Amino acid sequence: MSCLLLGVIRRRGGVGASVGVRSLASIPSLPPAVAEFVKGAAEECKPSGVHVVTGTSEETANILAGLERDGMVKKLSKYENCWLARTDPKDVARVESKTVIVTKNQRDTIPIPAEGAKSQLGNWMSEANWQKAREERFPSCMAGRTMYVIPFSMGPVGSALSKYGVQVTDSPYVVASMGIMTRMGTPVLNKLAEGVEFVRCQHSLGRPLPLKAPLVNSWPCNPEKVLISHLPDTRQILSFGSGYGGNSLLGKKCFALRIASRIAKDEGWLAEHMLILGITNPQGVKRYVAAAFPSACGKTNLAMMKPSLPGWKVECVGDDIAWMKFDSQGKLRAINPENGFFGVAPGTSDKTNPYAMATIAKNTVFTNVGETSDGGVWWEGMNPPAGGVTLTDWHGKTWKQGSSTPCAHPNSRFCAPASQCPIIDSQWESEEGVLIDAIIFGGRRPEGVPLVYESFSWQHGVFVGAAMRSEATAAAEHKGKVIMHDPFAMRPFFGYNFGDYLTHWLSMESRKAPTQLPKIFHVNWFRKDPATGAFLWPGFGENARVLEWIFKRCSREREDEAARKSIIGWLPQDGAIDTSGLSGSVDMGALFDVPKPFWQKETQELKAYFTQQVGVDLPPQVGAELKALEDRVHN
């Protein structure tokens, strides 16, 4: 590497600039603000060299070849340009307990919980504690490694809804993944040269060379020192110790939700954990909806649904994040700020999501999935491999069906370009965004919550989002399933105080400019028969029948069109959901039953949650909606 310190080396073929640390000032291609950020990071982290990422295919091939040489990825011979990474078993998921927001005052980040309660709405760290944590981690953390400089765009380059970032990292795996998940490289650098604002993202694996201890699975990370920190006031993200997706691909949840939600509050728009899909009826009329679901509720399956209703078509704009802004006519427009899908592999199959399976057939990086002896991938939910084909689990050990441990890690992932999705919407990269007619909230609720209902108003809809709950497998010390609060499916991703977030949503109704607010709905595909424990609704492609009712409600002329009023919202009238051609009998009465005792208990639990977790920061309008629901369920 010492030759790099002599100045700029430009490799042939536009593969980017690699330079030594002492010569940073001599990179002519970096705009002044970017150069200042990179120089500061290099002085702190002391890499042996710096490589400015251009995003060319040749550069990507070189990065992947280097990863293969280092044993971090393996080429999968069965597919075109697909790769398998196995991580250190201590570095497999987002680490919520080590994910913090740093602000001057705690209340800027989280509502102050009731006496003795721990906040479930984020982790605050004081500026002084954060500075100390930074000094314990970042100095010289990249010694012996190359620091990659990744200029990236969240959203199409040039769109009024897009935002820009620069990430420095010592992980080539991150470079390869960011090349899929974002628009990255020279076109973004050209935009930054115009002086646009950008989020400063600094990431290190925390394993300087020479190593003091051997790596596990050739995967550098420092699990004991993991810290993912966000500084919303200065638009900075600093992440240390993890090489895994959400902790290291800083454009994803860190920027696109935590920092972006704060930018959105300051600028008057919405950054949300929502899929965006387009749905076209047999007459050719198209509408777009955005939908928020907690994990394990079939978000990607809905975004890429194959409708069972003849003549209906669903197309995918995005499966995870929506940035939404009112245009000059007061209509809400949305973009998917991402460029790829970072999906959970287990459970994805030709049966549950054929379009996702087609999307990941090439140019995909798989992490912690199982491997087949014929050079392919496998995970739980897929058909067993063909006879004679053996399996290796995510630890790299031989695996057989019926084993007590899973073949693929439950949080194993595919990282694939969105453009490869067979039903990607023609407007998915539209600079002005797509027009949102409906917002859907949902959760996994085995009892009490109907298949679909519509809110009474925008304010009531904000309450419905705030009241979202979903069944989740509890932590190991508990047995069985618990119902977790996950307001707006944003619980781990709020970039600022949840009470202020609710106020921001409510403020959309009182904008000075003309405003056409989308209608708000809640769905529950997961209600069970209490006698048998079986799901009452078949789900998957049959969910198109629910979308059809939502579609019709978006153009209604009367409030009660195809709907009847209930204590919780507007329910479909009997017969308003098309059940023709449904295989097997479906008990629509049970699906739409709204039992008062259940909702009396629900309101009690919501009241306790809001009191304990949000306290004085709960907007009075949300409190009023809770009181109104209480009155309705007791009358």
N, C-alpha and C positions, 0 to 999 in steps of 0.2 A: 504493500500500500504506500510505501514511502514516496514512490514516484508521483503519486497523486498530489503530494504536498508541494510539488514544483509548479503547479498551475492547473489550468483547465485542460482536461483531456476530452476531446469530442470523439466518440467512437463513430465509425463510418455507419451510414445507413440511418441516420437520425435516431439513434438509440438513446439519446439523452446526454446530459452533461454529468460527468463525475468529476468532482474536484476535491482537493485537500482542504482541510479545515482552515489553514492559514490564508488560503486564497479565495475565500468566499466572496470577497468584494469584487473579484474579477469575473464573476458570472454575469455577463452583460444581459442575460435573458430575464433576470429576476427584477420585477418592479420594486421600487425603493421600500415600500411597506413590507413586502414579502421578504426581501433581502434582510431587512432589519429583524424580522421574526426568526428567520432561519439562522441568522448570525447569533442571536441570543440563545437559541436552542442548542446550537453547536458548541457555543462556549460553555454552556451548562453540562451538556451530556457527553462531550468530548469523543465524538465518533472518529474513526480513522479516515473516513472519507465521506463525501456527500454526493448523492446522485439525484438530479432533478428529473422527475418522471415525465416523459413525453406522451405516453399512452399508445405508442405504435405497436403493431402486432409483433414486430421483430423484438422489441424491448420486452413485451410480455413473454414471448417464447424463451428469451434469455433468463428472465426471472424464474420461470417454471423449471427450466433446466438446472438452474442453481439450487432451487429447492429440492429437486430430485437428487442432485449430487450430495446435498447435505442430509439426505434421508428424511426430509420433512414431508415430502409428498411422493406418491408412487403413480406412475402412468397406468391407466386402466385400458388394457389392450382391446377390450370388447367394444369400446366406444371411440368416437372421434374427439380427440382433445379433452378427455376427462381425467380427473386426478383425484386421488384419495389421500387425505391427511388423517393421521391418528395423533391425538394430543396427549399430553401428560394427563393422567386420570384426575389430577387435581385442578385441571383447567378446562372445564366442559360446559360452562353456562354463565349467564350474567350473574354477578355477585351483588345482590341488592344491598346486603349489609355493608359492603365496602364502596357503595356508590353514593356520593355526597354532592350537595349543592352548597357553595360557599358564598355567603352574603354577610354584610355588616351586621344586620339584625336577624335573629332566628325567625321572626314573624314574617320576614320577606319571603322565606322559603317554605315554612310550614305553619299551619295554625298551631297555637300552643295547646297541647292536649290537656284534658281534665287532670286534676291531681292524681299523680301516681301512674297515669296511663302513658304508654309509649306511642309516639306518632306512627301511624301506618301510611302516612301520606308523603313520605320522603325522609331523607336524612340530612340534617343541617350540620355544617362544620364551621366553626368560627375562623375568621381570617388568620388569627394568630396560630391556631392549631394546624391550619392548612399549610401555612408557611413552614412550620416546623416539620410537618409530614413531607413536604416537598424537599426540604434540605436533607432529610434522611434517605431520600430515594434517588433523585434525579442527577446529582453531581456525578459525572464520569460514568453514567449508567450504560452508555453506548460504546465504551472503550473497545477497540478492536473490531467494531462492526461498522457497516455502512449506514449512514443516515439517509433515508429516501425522503425526498420532498414531493408530496403529492398535491398538485393543485386540482381541486375538484368542484363540480357544480351539483347542487341538489336541485333537480329540475332541469328542463332543457336550457342549454346555454343561450342567454339573451332574453328569456321569458321574464316578464314583469313580476311573476310569482316565484322565480328562482332565487336562490341565495348561494353564496360561494364560500369555500373553505380551503385552507391549506393545512394538510396533515404532514408532520414529520414523524417518521417511525423507523425503527431498526428491524422491522419484520418484513421480509420479502413476501411472506404469505399474505400479509395485509395489503401489500401493493397489488398482488394478483387478484385478491378478492375485491378491493376497492375499484379495480378496473372493470369488474362486472357490476358492482352495486351502484356506481356513480358514473357521471361523465367526467373523465379524468384526462389531464395532460395539457398539451400545447394550446388547444382552443380556449381552455379556461385561463391559462397564463396570459393569453392575449387580452382576455376580458379584464383580468386583474390589472393589466398594464394601463387600463382606462381609469384606474383609481377606485374601482368598486370596493365596498366594504367586504371583509371576509372574516370568518370565524377561525381563530387560531387553535389548532389541534396538535397536541404534543403527546406522542405515545412511545413507550419503551417496554420491551419485554423484561427489562431489569436483570439481564444476565450478561454482564460485560465479559469480554475475553481478556486473558485466558480464564476458562471456567474454574471455579473453586470446588465444584461438585459435578458429577456426571449428569447429563440430561436424561430424562425418561422419554422414550419414544423419539429421541432426537428433537424434542419439542422444547425450545427455550421458554421458560416462564418463571415467575417468582411468586408462587401462591401465597406465601406468608406475608408478602408486602403489597398485595393487590390494593390499589386505590384508584377509583374512577371519579375524578372531580370535575365539577362544572362551575365556572365563574360567570354567571349570566350578565353581570354589570359590565364586564369587559369582553364578553363574547369569547371566552376561552374554555377549552377542554384540556385537561391533563390526565392521562391514563397510564398507570404503571403496573407491571407485573403479570398481565394476562395477554395471551395471544389469541384468545377466543373471540369470535364474531362480535357480539354486542358490546364487548369491553374494548375491542381494538379497532373495529371498523367504525371510526368515530363519526362518520357521516350518518350512521344509522340512528339508533335510539338517542345517543348523546346529543347530536346536533339536530336531527330531524324532528325530535320530540322535545327533549328537555330544554335545549337552548332556543329552538325555534318557537316553542310555546311562549317563551318570554318575549322574543322578538315580536311574535304575533300580537301579544297583549299590548306592547308598546306602539305597534303600527296599525292595530285595528283589524286583524284577521285571525284565522284559526289554524293551529297546527295540531293534527289529531291522529290517534292510533286507529285509523279507519281504512278499510278497503274501498275501492271505487269500482263500480261495475256499470256497464251500459245494458239496458234491456229494451228489446224491440218487439212490438206486438205483431200479430200476423198482418195488420194493415200497414206496417212499415213505420209506425210512430215510435220514436226512441226517447227514453228518459234515462238519466243517470242517477244512481243512488250512492250514498256513502254509508258505511256500516261499521260500527264499533263492537267488537267481541273480545272478551278476555281469551287467554290461551286455552287451547283444547276445546274450542267451540266451533271449529270448522270454518275459520275465516277464509283460508286459501281455497277450500272446497267451494265456498259460496262465490268467491271472486272468479272462479273458473268453472262455474256450474254448467252442466249439460242439461238443459230443461227437459222435463218429461212431457210438457204440454206441446202439442203439435203447432208448428208455425211461430213459436216464440224463440227468441235468440238472446243469449247472454254473451257479452264481450267484456274483457278484463282491461281496466285502466291501471289498477294497482291492487296489491293484496295485503298491504300493511299500513301505509301512512298516506294521509291526505292533507295537503295544504290548501285552505279554502279562503277566498277573498271576494268581497262584493265588487262587481264591476260598476261602470259609470251609470248603468241602467238600474242598479240595485239588485242584480241577480248574483247568486252565490256561485262562483266558479272554482273548480278544484283541479289541482295537478297532483300526480304521483311524483314526489321529488326524487324517487329512486330510479335506478336504471336496471335493476335485477330483482330476483326473488331469493330471499334467504330463508328457506322454508324448513320446517321440521319434517324429517324423512319418515320416521315410523308412522304407519297408518296411511301413508300416501300410496295408492295403488291404482291399477287400471280400473278397478271397480269404484273406488271412492273419488278419484280425480284423474281421469285419463289424460286431460290436457296438461296437467302438471307433469305427468310421466313423459309425455311427448316433449315438453319444454326442456327436461333435464337429460335428454338423450345425447347431447354433445356440448362441448365448451363449458363444462360444469366442474366445479370443485366440490367434492363430497368430503365431509368431516365426520369422523367417528361412526361411520356406517359399517356394516359387515361387508366382506369381500368374497366373491365366488372364485373357485379355482380356474374358471375360464376367463378371468379378467374383468368380471362385472361387479356390481354392487347388490347388496341384499339387506333388507330390514324387515322387522315385524310388520305384518299386514300384507306383504307381497306373497304371491304364490310360491310354494316350495320350489327350489331350483330343480332343473331337469336331472334325471337319473345319472349317477356317476359324477355329478358336480358337487364338490365339497365346499364347506363354509369356514371362513376365518372371522372371528369376532373383532370388535373394535379395539380390543387389547392386542390383537395379532395372534390369538390362540385359536386352535382348532375348535369348532363349535358344532354341536349336533342338535337337531330338533328335540324339544323336551328338556333341554338343559335348564338348570335353575336360574341362570343369569341370562340377560338378553344378548342377542347377537350384535345389535346396533344399540348405541347409547340412546336412552329415551329422548334426549335433546340433540341427537345427531342431525346434521343439516345438509342441504344442497344449496349451492350458490350458483345461480344460472341467469343468463341474460334474459330480460323480460321480452325482448324482441323475438325470442324463439317460441313464445307461447302461441299455439295455433289459433287462439281466439283473442289475441291482443287487439284492443280497440284501435280503429283507424285514427282516432283523435288522442291516443295516449301520450303523444309528445306535443300536443297543441300548445302553443305559447300562451294563448289566453285562457286555457283550461276548459274543462267541460262543465256544463250547467247542472247544478245539483237540485233535483226536485224533491228528494226525500232523504232523511237521515234515519238510520235504523240502529237501535241499541239492542243488544241481545245477551243472553247468558245461558248457562247450563243449569236449569231449574227442574228437578225431578217432580216437584209438586206445586200446585196452587197457581202457577203463572200460565196464562193461556198461550196458545200458539202464536197469536198476533193481536196487538191492539194499537190504536192511534191515540196520541196525546190530545187533550182538549184544546191546547194552545201552545205557543212557543214557550211561555213560562212553565207550563205544566211539563212540557217536553224536556226542559232543562232539569226539572225535578226528577223525571224518569231516568235521565242519564246519571244524575247524582246518586240515585237509589239502586243502581245496577249491582246485582250480586250474582255469583256463579259458584257452582260446585267445583271444589278442587280437592285433590288428594292432600291430606294434611301432612304436616311435618312428622317425622318418624316417631316422635314421642306420643302422638295421638293415633288412635285406631280409626279406620273407616274414613268417610268423606265428611267434609265440612263445607258450609256455604260461606264464601268469602265476599266481603265488600270489594268491589272493583269499579268505582265511579268512572264512567266514560271509557272504561277499559284502559284508563290512564294512570291507575294507582302507582305503578313503579316509575312513571315517566313525567310527572308534573315538574315543570321547571320553576314554579313559584307557588305561593300560598294557594291552596285549593279553594278557600273562600273567595279570594280575588279572581280565581279562574272562573268560578260560577258567576260572579258579578260581570266578568267580561262576556261570557255567553249571554247572560240576560241583557247586556247593553246592546246587543245586535238589534233588539226590537225597538230601541229608542235612538237609532242612528239618525243624524240630521238629514242625510241624503235619502232619496227614495230607496225602499228596501222590499224585496219579495222574499220572504222567509220560506225555506223548505218546510214540508210537513215532517213531523217526528213520530216514529213508530218504535214498538218493542216487539221482538220475536223470541220464541223459545222452542227450539226443535226437540228438546230433550225431556219433555214431560213423560212420566212413567205411569203405567197401570199399577195402582197400589197393591193389587192382589197378586199380580204375576211378576212385577218388576220389569216388564218388557216396555220398550218405548211405544208410545201411543201413535207416533207419527213416523212415517218411513224416512223422511229427510232426503238429503242429497238432491238429485234432480227433481224430486217431488216438491222441493221448496219453491219451485217456480210458481206453484199454485198460490202461495202466499204473496210472492212478488207481484202476481197478476192483480190481486186485490189492492195492494199498495199502489200499483201503477194506476188503477182506476180511481182510487181515492185522491190521487194527485190532480185529477182534472174534474173533481166533483163540483157540482153547482149548488148542492144542498149539503148541509152538515151531516144529515142522516142518510145520505145516499149510500145504499148497500151496507148500512151500518146501524147498530143499535147502541144506545148509551148504557154503560155499566158503571160500577163504582170506581173503576180504575182507568177508564178511557173508552174510546169507541171500539166496539167489537164488530167483526163481520156479521151481517144479518144471516139468519139460517139460509143456506143455499148459496151464499155469496162467494164461498170458496168452491171452485170447480173441482169436484171429486170424481168426475167421469174418467174411467180408465185406471183408477187407482187399484193396484193389485192388493187383494186381501181386504178385509173390512176394517175401516177406520172409525173409531168412536168419536165423532165430531163433538157430541155433547160433553164427553169427558175432557176433550182437548180445550173446550172453551168455558168450562165450569170455573166460576170465580168464587170460591168458598169464603164466606165472611170470616169464619174463625181463623183461617190461614192469613187473611189480609189484616186482621186485627193484631195477630202476632207479628206480622211483617212490619206494620207501622210502629209497633213498640220497639222492635229491633232497630229500625231506621232512626227513630227518635234518640235511642241510646247512642247509636253510632255518631249521629250529627252532634249531639251534646258533648260526647267524650272526645271526638276527633276534630271537630270544626269549631265548636264553641261559639264565641262572640263573632267569629269571622263568617258564620253562615249568613248569607244574604237574607233579609227579611222575607223576600218573595218566595224563597225556597222553604223557609219556615211556614209561610202561609199555605203553600201547596201541601205540606205535610199535615198541617192542621185540617185543611179541607178534606184530605183523604181520610184522616181519623174520623171526622164527622160523618163521612159517607159510609165507612165500614161499620160504624156503630148505630146508624139509623135504620 
